[in-house]
Amino acid sequence: MVTNKEIVLLDSELQPQLSVTQAIDSVITVLTGLDKKSVFVQRDKQLVEFDRKTLDVIWMIDDVINFAIGNEKAIVCTSDAIKVLNRYTGKEIWKEELSKIVEENSEKVLKVLYQEIENIKD
C-alpha cells in the first residue's frame, strides 16, 4: 500500500508488516512490485528500488521523467538522456544524450527502446 507520505508492506491478510515514511516534500506517483525481492517507487523525479522484506534502499536515481523495467534492466528517461541501468544494482550500462524533445515524447521513446532491450548487453 502506498500513500503520499508512506510505503506500507502488507501480508496476505492485508495486515501491515513494515513501513517507510517519506520526506515531507516527496510525493509517490508509482509503486511497482517486481518480484519477491524488491519494490520500485517513483517519487517526484526519483526512481528508488527498495528491498521488499526490509524496505532498505537498494539504489536510486534522480531526474527520472519516465521508466520501464524488463529483461534484467531499467530504462530511464531523464531531462537530458536515456539511460539503461542494471536492474539489480542501478549501475549505468548505456547512455544516450538527448534534447528537450525526449521529455515531451518519453513514453514513445520508452516503447521503442523496450523493443530493442534484448540487444543491450551488460
C-alpha positions as CSV (number, residue, x, y, z in Angstrom):
1,M,0.0,0.0,0.0
2,V,1.2,3.5,-0.7
3,T,0.1,6.9,0.5
4,N,1.5,10.3,-0.4
5,K,3.8,10.0,2.6
6,E,4.3,6.3,3.4
7,I,5.0,2.9,1.8
8,V,3.4,0.1,3.8
9,L,4.1,-3.6,3.0
10,L,1.0,-5.8,3.8
11,D,0.9,-9.5,4.3
12,S,-1.5,-11.8,2.5
13,E,-4.2,-10.9,5.1
14,L,-3.6,-7.2,4.4
15,Q,-2.1,-6.6,7.8
16,P,0.8,-4.0,7.9
17,Q,4.3,-5.6,8.2
18,L,6.7,-2.8,7.5
19,S,6.5,0.9,6.6
20,V,8.8,3.7,5.4
21,T,7.8,7.3,5.9
22,Q,8.7,9.6,3.0
23,A,10.2,13.1,3.3
24,I,7.5,15.8,3.7
25,D,8.2,17.1,0.1
26,S,8.1,13.7,-1.6
27,V,5.0,12.5,-3.5
28,I,4.9,8.9,-4.5
29,T,3.5,8.6,-8.0
30,V,4.2,5.0,-8.9
31,L,4.5,1.8,-6.9
32,T,5.5,-1.3,-8.8
33,G,6.2,-4.7,-7.1
34,L,8.5,-6.6,-9.5
35,D,9.3,-9.8,-7.7
36,K,9.7,-11.3,-4.2
37,K,13.0,-9.3,-3.7
38,S,12.2,-5.7,-4.5
39,V,9.7,-2.9,-5.0
40,F,10.3,0.1,-7.3
41,V,8.9,3.5,-6.3
42,Q,8.9,6.7,-8.4
43,R,8.5,9.8,-6.2
44,D,8.8,13.2,-7.6
45,K,11.5,12.7,-10.3
46,Q,13.4,10.0,-8.4
47,L,13.3,6.2,-9.0
48,V,14.1,4.1,-5.9
49,E,14.4,0.3,-5.6
50,F,13.6,-0.9,-2.1
51,D,14.3,-4.4,-0.6
52,R,10.8,-5.9,-0.4
53,K,11.4,-7.5,3.0
54,T,13.2,-4.7,4.9
55,L,12.3,-1.6,2.8
56,D,16.0,-0.8,2.8
57,V,17.0,1.3,-0.3
58,I,19.0,-0.8,-2.8
59,W,19.6,2.0,-5.3
60,M,18.1,5.3,-6.6
61,I,18.5,7.7,-9.5
62,D,17.3,11.3,-9.7
63,D,15.8,13.3,-12.5
64,V,13.6,10.5,-13.8
65,I,10.8,11.5,-16.1
66,N,9.6,8.0,-17.1
67,F,10.9,4.5,-16.8
68,A,10.4,0.9,-17.8
69,I,11.7,-2.4,-16.3
70,G,12.4,-5.6,-18.2
71,N,15.0,-8.2,-19.2
72,E,17.2,-7.5,-16.1
73,K,17.4,-3.8,-17.0
74,A,15.8,-0.5,-16.1
75,I,15.4,2.1,-18.8
76,V,15.0,5.6,-17.6
77,C,14.3,8.9,-19.4
78,T,15.8,11.9,-17.7
79,S,15.6,15.5,-18.8
80,D,18.8,15.2,-20.8
81,A,19.4,11.5,-21.6
82,I,18.0,8.0,-21.9
83,K,19.9,5.5,-19.7
84,V,19.9,1.8,-19.4
85,L,20.7,0.6,-15.9
86,N,21.4,-2.8,-14.4
87,R,18.0,-3.6,-12.8
88,Y,19.6,-5.0,-9.6
89,T,22.4,-2.5,-8.9
90,G,21.3,0.7,-10.7
91,K,24.7,0.8,-12.4
92,E,24.6,2.7,-15.7
93,I,25.1,0.3,-18.7
94,W,24.3,2.7,-21.6
95,K,23.5,6.4,-22.0
96,E,22.4,8.5,-24.9
97,E,22.2,12.3,-24.6
98,L,19.0,13.7,-25.9
99,S,17.4,17.1,-26.4
100,K,14.4,18.5,-24.6
101,I,12.1,16.8,-27.0
102,V,12.6,13.5,-25.1
103,E,10.6,14.9,-22.2
104,E,7.7,15.6,-24.4
105,N,7.9,12.1,-26.1
106,S,9.3,9.9,-23.3
107,E,6.5,7.3,-23.5
108,K,7.0,6.8,-27.2
109,V,10.8,6.6,-26.8
110,L,10.5,4.1,-24.0
111,K,8.3,1.8,-26.1
112,V,10.8,1.8,-28.9
113,L,13.7,1.2,-26.5
114,Y,11.8,-1.6,-24.7
115,Q,11.5,-3.4,-28.0
116,E,15.3,-3.1,-28.5
117,I,16.3,-4.1,-24.9
118,E,17.2,-7.6,-26.0
119,N,20.2,-6.2,-27.9
120,I,21.8,-4.3,-25.0
121,K,24.4,-6.3,-23.1
122,D,25.8,-5.6,-19.6
